[in-house]
Amino acid sequence: MDFFTPTVLKAMGTATIETLQMVVISGVLTVIVGLILGILLHVTDKGGLHPIRWVNVLLSGIIINITRSIPFAILMVALIPVAAALVGVSLGPIAASVSLTIGTVPFFARLVETALRDINSGKVDAALVMGSTKMQTIRKVLIPEAMPGIVAATTTTVVTLIGYSAMAGLVGGGGLGRMAYTYGFTRYNFPIMLATIVIIVLLVQLVQIVGDIIARKIDHR
């Protein structure tokens, strides 16, 4: 326990709060933007409610695929000027949330698109035959039917964000990643590195358990 001085324990508490801050901010933004983007991907695709090829190609082939192909560590560094322009700072959990959001939105959007694609087309056709507009079909059929898949996608994305937040700490994002590097790696302090890993694992397990419970409760299939 000599490794865990009051200063170290205080820093670990602060780092945990910063990690949660990054995950919550970027998670909320990712779900909002990614859900809209995923719906657009599905609706504008061939066979969708409103096929628009050029929009789908722009979203899928250019924005989504290119962003997803860039390693997160490189994307995070490249977006430091963007974060500074948007939030006024280039370091810290708020700035890191910008990179985390941009890096995970395409990933979440693809998962949402997959969840929507798994819906039985007969239900969509039935809604249209009964006079529902395309927007009503999206709100009352597509999203409710895909909700278990969307919840599972959200869980997977939040787990990914927790891992990404640790990488963000290495380039000034703060959080448990920074704690592990500063107090653990550079000082050859294995117990502190192990403690940060345990906290991250516990966060991941908690998110996964809660996400699985919610997905099972809303899945009426």
C-alpha positions in Angstrom: 0.0 0.0 0.0 3.0 2.3 0.1 2.5 2.8 -3.6 -0.9 4.4 -2.9 -0.1 7.6 -1.1 -2.9 10.1 -0.4 -1.6 12.1 -3.5 -1.8 9.1 -5.7 -5.3 8.1 -4.4 -6.5 11.6 -5.0 -5.1 11.6 -8.5 -6.7 8.3 -9.2 -10.1 9.6 -8.1 -9.7 12.6 -10.4 -8.6 10.4 -13.3 -11.6 8.2 -12.9 -14.0 11.2 -12.9 -12.2 12.6 -16.0 -12.6 9.2 -17.8 -16.3 9.1 -16.9 -16.7 12.7 -18.1 -15.1 11.8 -21.5 -17.2 8.7 -21.9 -20.5 10.4 -20.9 -20.0 13.5 -23.1 -18.8 11.6 -26.2 -21.3 8.8 -25.6 -24.3 11.1 -25.6 -23.1 12.9 -28.7 -22.2 9.7 -30.5 -25.6 8.2 -29.9 -27.5 11.3 -31.0 -25.4 11.9 -34.2 -24.8 8.3 -34.9 -28.5 7.4 -34.7 -29.4 10.1 -37.2 -26.6 9.1 -39.5 -27.5 5.4 -39.2 -31.1 6.0 -40.1 -30.1 8.1 -43.1 -27.7 5.3 -44.2 -30.6 2.8 -44.1 -33.3 5.1 -45.5 -31.3 6.3 -48.5 -29.8 2.9 -49.4 -31.1 0.9 -52.3 -34.4 -0.6 -51.2 -34.8 1.9 -48.3 -37.8 4.1 -47.7 -36.3 6.9 -49.7 -33.3 5.8 -51.8 -31.0 8.6 -52.8 -27.8 7.1 -54.2 -25.6 10.2 -54.1 -26.4 10.9 -50.4 -25.8 7.2 -49.5 -22.5 7.2 -51.3 -21.4 10.4 -49.7 -22.4 9.2 -46.2 -21.3 5.6 -46.5 -18.4 5.5 -49.0 -16.8 8.8 -48.0 -17.6 10.0 -44.5 -18.1 6.7 -42.7 -15.6 4.5 -44.5 -12.8 7.0 -44.6 -13.2 8.0 -41.0 -13.4 4.4 -39.8 -10.2 3.5 -41.8 -8.1 6.0 -39.9 -6.5 4.5 -36.7 -7.9 6.3 -33.7 -4.5 7.3 -32.3 -3.7 9.1 -35.5 -7.2 10.6 -35.8 -7.0 11.8 -32.2 -3.8 13.7 -32.8 -5.0 15.1 -36.1 -8.2 16.5 -34.4 -6.4 18.4 -31.7 -6.7 21.7 -33.7 -10.4 21.0 -34.4 -11.0 20.4 -30.7 -9.3 23.6 -29.8 -11.4 25.5 -32.3 -14.7 24.0 -31.1 -14.3 24.0 -27.3 -11.4 26.5 -26.9 -8.9 24.1 -25.4 -6.7 21.4 -26.9 -6.0 19.4 -23.7 -8.2 17.8 -21.1 -11.3 15.6 -21.1 -13.5 18.1 -22.8 -11.1 18.5 -25.8 -10.7 14.7 -25.9 -14.4 14.3 -26.1 -14.4 15.9 -29.6 -12.0 13.3 -30.9 -13.8 10.5 -29.2 -17.1 11.6 -30.7 -15.8 12.0 -34.2 -13.9 8.7 -34.0 -16.9 6.6 -32.8 -19.9 8.1 -34.6 -19.1 6.2 -37.8 -18.8 3.0 -35.9 -22.1 3.5 -34.1 -23.8 4.6 -37.3 -22.9 1.3 -39.0 -24.2 -0.7 -36.0 -27.5 1.2 -36.2 -27.7 0.6 -39.9 -27.2 -3.1 -39.4 -29.9 -3.2 -36.7 -32.4 -1.4 -39.0 -31.5 -3.7 -41.9 -32.5 -6.8 -39.8 -36.1 -5.6 -39.4 -38.6 -7.6 -41.3 -39.5 -5.6 -44.4 -43.1 -6.8 -44.2 -43.7 -4.7 -41.1 -42.5 -1.6 -43.0 -44.6 -2.4 -46.0 -47.7 -2.9 -43.7 -47.2 0.5 -42.2 -47.0 2.2 -45.6 -50.0 0.3 -46.8 -52.0 1.5 -43.8 -51.2 5.1 -44.8 -48.2 5.9 -42.6 -45.9 8.6 -43.9 -42.2 7.8 -44.3 -41.4 9.8 -41.2 -44.1 8.0 -39.2 -42.8 4.7 -40.4 -39.3 5.6 -39.2 -40.6 6.7 -35.8 -43.2 4.1 -35.1 -41.8 1.0 -36.9 -38.1 1.2 -37.8 -36.8 2.6 -34.5 -39.0 0.6 -32.1 -38.4 -2.6 -33.9 -34.6 -2.0 -34.0 -34.4 -0.8 -30.4 -32.9 -4.0 -29.0 -30.2 -3.9 -31.6 -29.7 -0.2 -31.0 -29.3 -0.7 -27.3 -26.7 -3.5 -28.0 -24.9 -1.1 -30.4 -24.9 1.6 -27.7 -23.4 -0.8 -25.2 -20.7 -1.9 -27.6 -19.9 1.7 -28.5 -19.7 2.8 -24.8 -17.3 -0.1 -24.1 -15.2 1.0 -27.1 -15.2 4.6 -25.8 -13.8 3.5 -22.5 -10.9 1.9 -24.3 -10.4 4.9 -26.5 -10.5 7.2 -23.5 -7.4 5.5 -22.1 -5.6 6.2 -25.4 -6.8 9.8 -25.3 -5.0 10.2 -21.9 -1.7 9.6 -23.6 -2.0 12.8 -25.7 -3.3 15.1 -23.0 -6.8 13.9 -22.6 -6.4 13.1 -18.9 -8.3 10.2 -17.3 -7.1 6.8 -16.3 -4.9 6.5 -19.4 -2.9 9.5 -18.3 -2.8 8.1 -14.8 -1.4 4.8 -15.9 1.2 6.4 -18.0 2.3 9.2 -15.6 2.2 7.3 -12.3 2.6 3.8 -13.5 4.7 3.5 -16.7 7.1 6.4 -16.3 7.7 5.5 -12.6 7.8 1.7 -13.1 5.0 1.5 -10.6 3.2 -1.7 -11.6 0.6 -1.7 -8.8 -0.8 1.7 -10.0 -0.9 0.5 -13.6 -2.8 -2.7 -12.4 -5.2 -0.5 -10.3 -6.1 1.6 -13.4 -6.6 -1.6 -15.5 -8.9 -3.0 -12.8 -11.0 0.2 -12.7 -11.3 0.2 -16.5 -12.3 -3.5 -16.5 -15.0 -2.8 -13.8 -16.4 0.1 -15.9 -16.6 -2.1 -19.0 -18.3 -4.9 -17.1 -20.8 -2.6 -15.5 -21.7 -1.0 -18.9 -22.0 -4.5 -20.5 -24.2 -5.9 -17.7 -26.5 -2.9 -17.7 -26.7 -2.8 -21.5 -27.5 -6.5 -21.7 -30.3 -6.2 -19.1 -31.9 -3.3 -20.9 -31.7 -5.0 -24.3 -33.4 -8.1 -22.8 -36.2 -6.1 -21.2 -37.1 -4.3 -24.4 -36.7 -7.2 -26.7 -40.3 -8.6 -27.3 -39.4 -10.8 -30.3 
